[in-house]
Amino acid sequence: MDARHAVGFAVLVAVLATPVSLLAATDSGRAHRVQQLLVDGKTVGSVGGVTVERGGTTEHTLRRGQTVLDGTRIDVPARVVVVIVSTGAKSTTTLEPGASVTFVSTAKGELVSSNGGKATFSVVPHSLDFFRVQSGEALSATVHGTVFSIDATAHEVAFACTRGEVNITKTGFLLIGERRLKTSLIDVVSAASRPTVTYQPSSTWYLASFANFGEAEAFYQQELAAAQKGGDPNAVAAALANVGAVQVNQGQYPEALASLGQALALYQRSNDREGAARTADLIGSVEMKQGRYADAVQSHQQALAIFEALGDRDGEGNAFTSIGVVAYYRGQYADALLANQQALATFRELGDHFGEARALTAMGLAQHHQGNYADSLRSHQQALALYLSLRDVQGEADNLLDIGDVEWNRGQYADALQSFEQALALFRQLGARDETALTLHNIGLVEQLQSRFTDSLQSYQEALALLRQLGDRDAEGTALNNIGRVEQELGRYDEALVSHQQALVIFRELGGRDGEARAINNIGRVAQAQGRYAEALESSQQAFATFKELTDRDGEVRALTTIGRAEESLGRYADALQSAEDALAIAQALGNRDLQAEALDGAGGAESHLDRYADALAACRQALLLYQQLGATARAAVVAAHIEKIQALMNAAASSSPAPVPAPSPNS
């Protein structure tokens, strides 16, 4: 879940309507002020034709001496130049004709968004803890004392440095062999050695391409050697971060931590607190990939503390998002939701629509795992709308995939298939092979639930082959789990058991407890189908305990259903009925019709053994109706057969003949 990219992003906020409100101070006591206004090169006291927006209000006049509050966007018309200084003249921003800039936050450091046109920034050395200019989601320039300009059009962004140096963080993709990897790299633009650079960022921006990881690492190691030879600590730290980024994508986590640790030490020695915080956050992300969750949280919290001390609200939002990612992968979905809600509030305060969309996406994922499908769908749809407005195809495709997943869990299979097919088209357009494999896998899920088992197995196997080529072990485990489920439907139980056992090995290696629990529950389902009822009960109870600990409500229903089947087969009919009713209650709360139908069918089987034939028929008929509504024809046929058996038992009981010997369970 991740940084998005686009150019020319404008934060549409507005100044308050009256001069009195414009003179209000920021929370930090620092703000910006209009120092000079020029029309055709002549100084004036005020100028019309500008657009000044903040908080839903727009003005078209700007006055010399006017205070510019955080969250204010200024668009400059032709023939006009606007010069704005921050408190203490620590920074000076010169807006040329046609320029657009948003002053996002002002504290111990300053954050500005360049929306388009040419603006020049002059920062007094060592006067601020950080000064950062964002140009869309793909580019961010950080300085500590320099003079530089940004000239942005719809298709390119040009940087020019006339004093000092600028760190430019660029976010896009590395193409290594056939793998397309999202990453961020740092360029150092220096007045002394590399004064200008021009970028053409897009939603499919490839930062570089290499035949293999060895070639990529060799290239960035050469850049590191050159930086070390030059003796600039900032350039060396940036080069170390780039080497670390490649090592992370290659799965060389200890090496990446060593590179990032050296970069962190350089930032700390030079008292670059913003650089240190950013690097600590990266270190936490690597530790998370290693499964060292406690260490990862500590690193992210270290970064958060520095960002808070600096008043770097954007950094705070990103750190909250990072903390939420760790909680999500630990299965702590409530904590993940809380962290991303904090991130969302921060990004909304800043008017950062990209950050807002990322936080909403992460919230939707956490809500999904909590079984809050309606909330999850709402979060993803809000994120989708933002990405559409930002023309971020990657973000749009990601959220269509997530929306389809929620719709699938709600039993809205036609809607889910439509969402997945839309996502698949976008991923193929982007050349995103990882996401293409995942979407093919999800299409297989829908086909499975529509009883198209041969098609489903083909989709899963196509996805599995691609995932193995890409080395995505977590997704491979999920695909194997679902392949096993289809093999069960086709009566190929030995093959199903092998698939689930392979998935279990992968999830245990990765430390993925939710995936491990699903594999264990599926192994229990195979044992049930093969008549090994005690083993089935043991496996499903083990899975249920893990799901409950993780607050995975969807998983709880699936495990309870398997538990109920095993209890029924072991003659524990009252227990089986209770398990089915517990599963049904959760499935109804989740709004998942597929799981409701399975629980109702289980309840009908248990009630038939308890001679409660009318109740059994009612439960199975509800299950049949749900399966028919879902288009699950094979499952509907199975339940219809159960109804026939129960009806026969009911007729026999109602006859005047002696009580019949109990028949086998309709679910056996």
C-alpha positions in Angstrom: 0.0 0.0 0.0 2.5 3.8 -1.2 3.6 7.0 -2.7 1.8 8.2 -5.9 3.0 10.4 -8.7 1.8 13.2 -10.8 2.9 16.7 -11.9 1.1 20.1 -11.5 -0.8 19.0 -8.4 -2.6 22.1 -7.0 -3.9 22.2 -3.4 -7.1 24.2 -3.8 -7.5 26.2 -0.6 -8.4 29.8 -0.2 -7.5 32.9 2.0 -10.0 34.3 4.4 -12.0 37.2 3.0 -11.0 40.1 5.3 -7.6 41.7 5.8 -8.0 41.2 9.6 -8.1 37.4 9.3 -5.1 37.4 6.9 -3.0 39.0 9.7 -3.6 36.1 12.1 -0.5 34.2 13.1 0.3 30.5 12.6 0.5 28.1 15.5 4.3 28.4 15.5 4.3 32.2 15.5 5.8 32.1 12.0 4.2 33.0 8.7 4.8 34.5 5.3 4.4 38.1 4.2 4.1 39.8 0.9 7.4 41.8 0.7 7.2 43.2 -2.8 4.7 43.5 -5.8 5.9 44.3 -9.3 3.9 45.0 -12.4 5.9 45.3 -15.5 9.0 45.7 -13.3 7.5 48.7 -11.3 6.8 48.4 -7.5 3.2 48.8 -6.5 1.3 48.6 -3.2 -1.4 46.2 -4.4 -2.3 44.2 -7.4 -5.5 42.7 -8.9 -5.9 39.7 -11.1 -4.1 37.3 -8.8 -6.0 34.3 -7.4 -5.5 33.9 -3.6 -7.3 30.8 -2.2 -7.6 29.4 1.3 -10.3 27.6 3.3 -13.0 27.8 0.6 -12.7 31.6 0.1 -11.1 33.2 -2.9 -9.7 36.8 -3.3 -8.3 38.5 -6.4 -6.3 41.3 -4.8 -2.9 41.0 -3.1 -1.4 43.8 -1.0 2.2 44.6 0.1 2.6 43.6 3.7 -0.2 41.1 3.6 0.2 38.0 5.8 0.1 34.7 3.9 -1.3 32.0 6.2 -0.5 28.3 5.9 -2.7 26.6 3.4 -2.8 29.6 1.0 -2.4 29.1 -2.7 -1.3 32.1 -4.9 -1.7 32.1 -8.7 0.2 35.0 -10.4 -1.1 36.5 -13.6 0.9 37.8 -16.6 3.1 40.9 -16.0 3.1 40.4 -12.2 5.9 39.3 -9.9 5.3 38.6 -6.3 8.0 38.4 -3.6 7.1 36.7 -0.3 9.3 36.3 2.8 8.9 34.2 5.9 9.2 35.5 9.4 12.8 36.7 10.0 13.4 36.7 6.3 14.6 33.1 6.6 13.2 32.2 3.2 12.3 34.3 0.2 10.0 33.1 -2.6 9.8 34.9 -5.9 6.8 34.1 -8.1 7.2 34.9 -11.7 4.3 35.6 -14.1 2.2 32.5 -14.5 3.5 30.8 -11.3 1.4 29.0 -8.8 2.5 28.1 -5.2 0.8 26.9 -2.1 2.4 27.8 1.3 1.6 24.5 3.1 3.2 24.8 6.6 5.5 27.2 8.4 7.2 26.2 11.7 10.9 25.4 12.4 10.9 24.3 8.8 8.8 25.3 5.8 6.8 23.2 3.3 5.8 24.7 0.0 4.0 23.1 -3.0 4.9 24.2 -6.5 1.8 23.9 -8.6 3.1 25.2 -11.9 5.1 28.0 -13.6 8.4 29.4 -12.4 9.2 30.2 -8.8 12.7 31.0 -7.2 13.4 30.1 -3.6 16.2 31.6 -1.5 16.9 30.1 1.9 19.3 31.6 4.5 21.9 28.8 5.4 21.2 27.0 8.7 18.2 29.3 9.5 15.6 26.5 9.2 15.5 22.9 10.2 14.2 22.1 6.7 12.9 23.8 3.6 11.0 21.5 1.2 9.2 22.2 -2.0 6.9 19.5 -3.5 6.1 19.3 -7.2 3.3 16.8 -7.4 3.7 13.5 -5.8 6.7 12.5 -7.9 9.2 15.2 -6.9 10.3 16.9 -3.7 13.2 19.3 -3.2 14.8 19.7 0.2 17.4 22.3 1.1 19.1 23.8 4.1 20.4 27.0 2.7 20.5 27.7 -1.1 19.0 29.6 -4.0 17.2 27.5 -6.6 14.2 27.7 -8.9 11.5 25.3 -10.1 9.8 25.8 -13.5 6.9 23.3 -13.9 4.7 22.7 -16.9 2.1 20.1 -17.6 4.8 17.7 -18.9 8.1 18.5 -17.2 9.7 20.1 -14.2 13.0 21.9 -14.4 15.3 22.7 -11.4 18.1 25.2 -11.4 20.5 25.8 -8.5 22.5 29.0 -8.3 23.9 28.7 -4.8 24.5 25.6 -2.6 22.8 22.4 -3.4 19.3 20.8 -3.5 18.3 17.2 -2.7 15.6 16.1 -5.1 13.6 13.0 -4.1 12.0 11.4 -7.2 9.4 8.7 -6.9 8.7 6.3 -9.8 9.6 2.8 -10.9 12.9 0.9 -11.4 12.7 -1.6 -14.2 15.0 -4.5 -13.4 14.7 -7.3 -15.8 11.0 -8.0 -16.0 10.2 -6.5 -12.6 8.6 -3.1 -12.2 9.5 -1.8 -8.7 8.1 1.3 -7.0 10.8 3.3 -5.3 12.2 6.7 -4.4 15.7 7.9 -5.3 17.6 11.1 -4.5 19.4 13.4 -6.9 21.8 16.1 -5.6 21.7 19.3 -7.8 24.6 21.6 -7.0 25.5 25.0 -8.2 29.2 23.9 -8.3 28.8 20.6 -10.3 25.3 19.9 -11.6 23.3 23.2 -11.6 20.3 22.1 -13.7 18.1 19.1 -14.2 14.8 18.5 -16.0 12.4 15.7 -15.3 9.3 14.4 -17.1 7.4 12.6 -14.3 4.2 10.6 -15.1 2.1 7.8 -13.5 4.4 5.3 -15.3 7.7 7.2 -14.8 10.7 4.8 -15.0 13.6 6.3 -13.1 16.0 3.8 -14.6 16.1 0.4 -16.2 18.7 -2.5 -15.7 19.0 -6.0 -17.0 19.3 -7.4 -13.5 19.8 -6.4 -9.8 23.6 -6.9 -10.1 23.8 -4.2 -12.8 21.5 -1.9 -10.8 23.5 -2.2 -7.6 26.8 -1.8 -9.5 25.5 1.5 -11.1 24.5 3.0 -7.7 27.7 1.8 -6.0 29.6 3.7 -8.7 27.6 6.8 -7.9 28.4 6.3 -4.2 32.1 6.0 -4.9 32.0 9.2 -7.0 30.2 11.0 -4.1 32.8 9.8 -1.6 35.6 11.0 -3.8 33.9 14.4 -4.0 33.8 14.6 -0.2 30.3 16.1 0.1 28.6 14.4 3.2 25.2 15.2 1.9 25.9 13.7 -1.6 27.4 10.6 0.1 24.3 10.2 2.3 22.0 10.5 -0.7 24.0 8.0 -2.7 23.9 5.5 0.3 20.1 5.9 0.4 19.9 5.1 -3.3 22.1 2.0 -2.8 19.8 1.0 0.1 16.7 1.4 -2.1 18.0 -1.0 -4.7 19.1 -3.5 -2.0 15.6 -3.4 -0.4 14.0 -4.2 -3.8 16.4 -7.1 -4.2 15.5 -8.5 -0.8 19.0 -7.8 0.6 17.6 -6.4 3.9 20.8 -6.6 6.1 22.8 -4.9 3.4 20.1 -2.2 2.9 20.1 -1.6 6.7 23.9 -1.1 6.6 23.6 1.4 3.8 20.8 3.3 5.4 22.5 3.2 8.8 25.6 4.9 7.3 23.4 7.5 5.7 21.6 8.1 9.1 25.0 8.6 10.8 26.0 11.2 8.2 22.8 13.1 8.6 23.2 13.0 12.4 26.8 14.2 12.3 25.8 17.1 10.1 22.8 17.9 12.3 20.4 17.4 9.5 17.4 16.3 11.6 15.0 16.2 8.7 17.3 13.9 6.7 17.8 11.8 9.8 14.0 11.5 10.4 13.4 10.5 6.8 16.2 7.9 6.9 14.9 6.4 10.2 11.5 6.0 8.6 13.1 4.1 5.7 15.0 1.9 8.2 11.7 1.1 9.9 10.2 0.0 6.5 13.1 -2.4 6.0 12.8 -3.8 9.5 9.1 -4.4 8.8 10.0 -6.4 5.7 12.3 -8.5 7.9 9.4 -9.2 10.2 11.1 -7.3 13.0 7.9 -5.4 13.9 8.9 -4.1 17.3 12.1 -2.6 15.9 10.2 -1.2 12.9 7.7 0.6 15.2 10.6 2.0 17.2 12.2 3.4 14.1 9.0 4.9 12.8 8.3 6.5 16.2 11.8 7.9 16.3 11.1 9.5 12.9 7.7 10.7 14.1 9.2 12.4 17.2 11.7 14.3 15.1 9.1 15.4 12.6 6.9 16.6 15.4 9.8 18.5 17.0 10.5 20.1 13.6 6.9 20.9 13.0 7.1 18.9 9.8 3.4 18.0 9.4 3.9 16.2 6.1 6.6 14.1 7.7 4.3 13.4 10.6 1.6 12.1 8.2 4.0 9.8 6.4 5.3 8.4 9.7 1.8 7.7 10.9 1.2 5.9 7.6 4.3 3.8 8.2 3.3 2.9 11.7 -0.1 1.9 10.3 1.6 -0.4 7.8 3.4 -2.3 10.5 0.3 -2.7 12.6 -1.6 -4.0 9.5 1.1 -6.6 8.8 1.0 -7.6 12.4 -2.7 -8.2 12.2 -3.4 -5.3 14.6 -6.1 -3.9 12.4 -7.6 -1.5 15.0 -4.1 0.0 15.6 -3.6 0.3 11.8 -6.9 2.1 11.4 -6.1 4.5 14.2 -2.7 5.4 12.8 -4.0 6.0 9.3 -6.9 8.1 10.7 -4.2 10.3 12.3 -2.4 10.4 9.0 -5.6 11.3 7.2 -6.4 14.2 9.5 -2.8 15.5 9.0 -2.9 15.3 5.2 -6.4 16.9 5.1 -5.1 19.8 7.3 -2.2 20.3 4.8 -4.5 19.9 1.7 -2.3 17.0 0.6 -4.7 15.0 -1.6 -2.1 12.4 -2.5 -1.4 11.7 1.2 -5.1 11.8 1.9 -5.7 9.1 -0.8 -3.0 6.9 0.6 -4.3 7.1 4.1 -7.9 6.4 2.9 -6.6 3.3 1.0 -4.8 2.0 4.0 -7.9 2.6 6.2 -10.0 0.7 3.7 -7.7 -2.3 3.9 -7.8 -2.3 7.8 -11.5 -1.9 7.8 -11.8 -4.8 5.4 -9.9 -7.2 7.6 -12.1 -6.1 10.6 -15.1 -7.1 8.6 -16.4 -3.5 8.3 -17.2 -3.9 4.6 -19.4 -0.8 4.3 -16.8 1.4 5.9 -14.0 -0.2 3.8 -15.9 0.3 0.6 -16.6 4.0 1.5 -12.9 4.6 2.2 -11.7 3.0 -1.1 -14.3 4.8 -3.1 -13.2 8.2 -1.6 -9.6 7.3 -2.4 -10.6 6.3 -5.9 -12.3 9.6 -6.5 -9.2 11.4 -5.4 -6.9 9.4 -7.6 -9.2 10.0 -10.6 -9.1 13.7 -10.0 -5.3 13.6 -9.6 -5.0 11.5 -12.8 -3.1 8.8 -10.9 -3.7 5.6 -12.9 -1.8 3.4 -10.4 -3.8 4.7 -7.5 -7.0 4.3 -9.5 -6.2 0.7 -10.4 -5.1 -0.2 -6.8 -8.4 1.0 -5.4 -10.5 -0.7 -8.1 -8.8 -3.9 -7.0 -9.5 -3.2 -3.4 -13.1 -2.3 -4.1 -13.6 -5.6 -6.0 -12.2 -7.5 -3.0 -14.7 -5.9 -0.7 -17.5 -6.5 -3.1 -16.5 -10.1 -3.3 -16.6 -10.5 0.4 -20.1 -8.9 0.4 -21.2 -11.5 -2.1 -21.6 -8.9 -4.9 -19.9 -11.1 -7.5 -21.0 -9.3 -10.6 -19.8 -6.0 -9.2 -16.6 -7.5 -8.0 -15.9 -9.0 -11.5 -16.5 -5.7 -13.1 -14.1 -3.9 -10.7 -11.4 -6.6 -11.2 -11.7 -6.4 -15.0 -11.4 -2.6 -14.9 -8.3 -2.9 -12.6 -6.8 -5.6 -14.9 -7.1 -3.3 -18.0 -5.3 -0.5 -16.1 -2.6 -2.7 -14.7 -1.9 -4.1 -18.2 -1.8 -0.5 -19.5 0.8 0.3 -16.8 2.8 -2.8 -17.5 2.4 -3.8 -13.8 3.0 -7.5 -13.9 2.7 -8.0 -10.1 -0.7 -6.4 -10.0 -1.8 -8.1 -13.2 -1.1 -11.5 -11.4 -3.0 -10.4 -8.3 -6.0 -9.3 -10.4 -6.0 -12.5 -12.4 -6.0 -14.3 -9.1 -9.0 -12.3 -7.9 -10.9 -13.0 -11.1 -10.3 -16.7 -10.3 -12.0 -16.1 -6.9 -15.2 -14.8 -8.6 -15.2 -17.7 -11.1 -14.9 -20.1 -8.2 -17.9 -18.6 -6.4 -19.8 -18.7 -9.7 -19.1 -22.5 -9.8 -16.9 -22.1 -12.9 -14.3 -24.3 -11.3 -12.3 -25.2 -14.4 -12.0 -21.5 -15.4 -11.2 -20.6 -11.9 -8.4 -23.1 -11.6 -6.9 -21.9 -14.9 -7.0 -18.2 -13.7 -5.3 -19.2 -10.4 -2.6 -21.2 -12.1 -1.9 -18.4 -14.6 -1.5 -16.0 -11.7 0.6 -18.5 -9.7 3.1 -19.0 -12.6 3.5 -15.2 -12.9 3.9 -14.7 -9.1 6.6 -17.4 -9.0 8.5 -15.6 -11.8 8.2 -12.4 -9.8 9.2 -14.0 -6.6 6.2 -12.8 -4.6 6.0 -15.4 -1.9 3.1 -13.9 0.1 0.9 -13.7 -3.0 2.1 -17.2 -4.0 0.8 -18.6 -0.7 -2.6 -17.0 -1.2 -2.9 -18.4 -4.7 -1.9 -21.9 -3.5 -4.6 -21.7 -0.7 -7.3 -20.8 -3.3 -6.1 -23.4 -5.8 -6.5 -26.0 -3.0 -10.1 -24.8 -2.4 -11.0 -25.3 -6.1 -9.3 -28.7 -6.1 -11.6 -29.6 -3.2 -14.6 -28.5 -5.2 -13.4 -30.8 -8.0 -13.0 -33.7 -5.6 -9.2 -33.7 -6.0 -8.5 -33.9 -2.3 -4.9 -35.2 -2.3 -3.9 -32.4 -4.7 -5.8 -29.9 -2.5 -3.9 -31.1 0.6 -0.6 -30.6 -1.1 -1.6 -27.1 -2.2 -2.6 -26.0 1.3 0.5 -27.5 2.9 2.7 -25.6 0.4 0.8 -22.4 1.3 1.3 -23.2 5.0 5.0 -23.5 4.6 5.2 -20.2 2.8 3.2 -18.2 5.4 5.1 -19.7 8.3 8.4 -18.7 6.6 7.0 -15.1 6.1 5.4 -14.9 9.6 2.0 -14.2 8.0 -0.3 -15.3 10.7 -3.6 -14.6 8.9 -2.5 -16.6 5.8 -1.2 -19.4 8.1 -4.6 -19.6 9.8 -6.4 -19.8 6.4 -4.1 -22.6 5.3 -4.7 -24.5 8.5 -8.4 -24.1 8.2 -8.3 -25.3 4.6 -6.3 -28.3 5.7 -9.1 -29.0 8.1 -11.7 -28.8 5.3 -9.7 -31.4 3.3 -9.6 -33.7 6.4 -13.4 -33.3 6.8 -13.9 -34.3 3.2 -11.7 -37.3 3.6 -13.5 -38.5 6.7 -10.8 -37.5 9.2 -13.2 -35.6 11.5 -11.1 -35.3 14.6 -8.2 -33.8 12.6 -10.6 -31.5 10.9 -11.9 -30.2 14.2 -8.4 -29.7 15.7 -7.2 -27.8 12.6 -10.3 -25.5 12.4 -10.2 -24.8 16.2 -6.5 -23.8 15.9 -7.4 -21.5 12.9 -10.3 -20.0 14.8 -8.2 -19.0 17.8 -5.7 -17.2 15.5 -8.5 -15.4 13.6 -10.1 -14.3 16.8 -6.8 -13.0 18.2 -6.3 -11.1 14.9 -9.9 -9.8 14.9 -10.3 -11.3 11.5 -14.1 -11.7 11.4 -14.2 -13.1 7.9 -11.7 -15.8 9.0 -13.7 -16.5 12.2 -16.8 -17.3 10.1 -14.9 -19.7 7.8 -13.3 -21.5 10.8 -16.6 -21.8 12.7 -18.2 -23.3 9.6 -15.5 -26.0 9.4 -15.8 -26.6 13.1 -19.5 -27.1 12.8 -19.1 -29.6 10.0 -16.6 -31.6 12.0 -18.8 -31.5 15.2 -21.8 -32.7 13.2 -19.8 -35.6 11.7 -18.6 -36.6 15.2 -22.2 -36.7 16.4 -22.0 -33.5 18.5 -25.1 -32.1 17.0 -25.9 -29.4 19.6 -22.3 -28.1 19.4 -22.5 -28.1 15.6 -25.7 -26.1 15.6 -24.2 -23.5 18.0 -21.1 -23.2 15.8 -23.3 -22.7 12.7 -25.4 -20.1 14.5 -22.3 -18.2 15.7 -20.9 -18.2 12.1 -24.3 -17.0 10.8 -24.4 -14.1 13.2 -21.0 -12.9 12.2 -21.6 -13.4 8.5 -24.8 -11.4 8.8 -23.0 -8.6 10.6 -20.4 -8.6 7.8 -23.1 -8.6 5.1 -21.4 -11.6 3.4 -24.1 -13.6 1.7 -21.8 -16.4 0.6 -20.7 -17.1 4.2 -24.3 -16.7 5.4 -25.4 -19.4 3.0 -22.7 -21.8 4.1 -23.6 -21.2 7.8 -27.3 -21.7 7.1 -26.6 -25.0 5.3 -24.5 -26.1 8.2 -27.3 -25.2 10.7 -29.8 -27.1 8.6 -27.7 -30.3 8.7 -27.3 -30.0 12.5 -31.1 -29.4 13.1 -32.0 -32.4 10.9 -30.0 -34.6 13.3 -31.9 -33.0 16.2 -35.2 -34.0 14.5 -36.0 -30.3 14.0 -37.0 -30.8 10.4 -39.0 -27.7 9.9 -36.2 -25.5 11.2 -33.7 -27.5 9.1 -35.8 -27.0 5.9 -36.2 -23.3 6.6 -32.4 -22.9 7.1 -31.5 -24.8 3.9 -34.1 -23.0 1.9 -32.6 -19.7 2.9 -29.2 -21.0 1.9 -30.5 -22.1 -1.4 -32.1 -18.7 -2.1 -28.8 -16.9 -1.3 -26.7 -19.2 -3.6 -29.3 -18.7 -6.4 -29.0 -15.0 -5.9 -25.2 -15.2 -6.0 -25.2 -17.4 -9.1 -23.4 -20.2 -7.3 -25.1 -22.9 -9.2 -23.0 -25.9 -8.0 -23.5 -25.0 -4.4 -27.1 -24.4 -5.0 -27.4 -27.9 -6.4 -25.8 -29.4 -3.3 -28.1 -27.5 -1.0 -31.1 -28.6 -3.1 -30.1 -32.2 -2.5 -29.8 -31.6 1.2 -33.4 -30.2 1.2 -34.6 -33.3 -0.6 -33.0 -35.6 2.1 -34.5 -33.5 5.0 -37.9 -33.5 3.4 -37.7 -37.3 3.1 -36.8 -37.5 6.8 -39.6 -35.2 7.7 -42.1 -37.2 5.7 -40.9 -40.5 7.3 -41.2 -39.0 10.8 -44.8 -37.8 10.1 -45.9 -41.3 8.9 -47.7 -43.8 11.2 -44.9 -46.3 10.8 -42.4 -46.9 13.5 -39.7 -44.3 13.8 -37.1 -44.7 11.1 -33.5 -45.3 11.7 -31.7 -41.9 11.5 -30.4 -41.3 8.0 -27.0 -40.0 7.2 -26.5 -36.2 7.5 -27.3 -34.3 4.4 -24.0 -32.6 4.8 -22.0 -35.9 5.0 
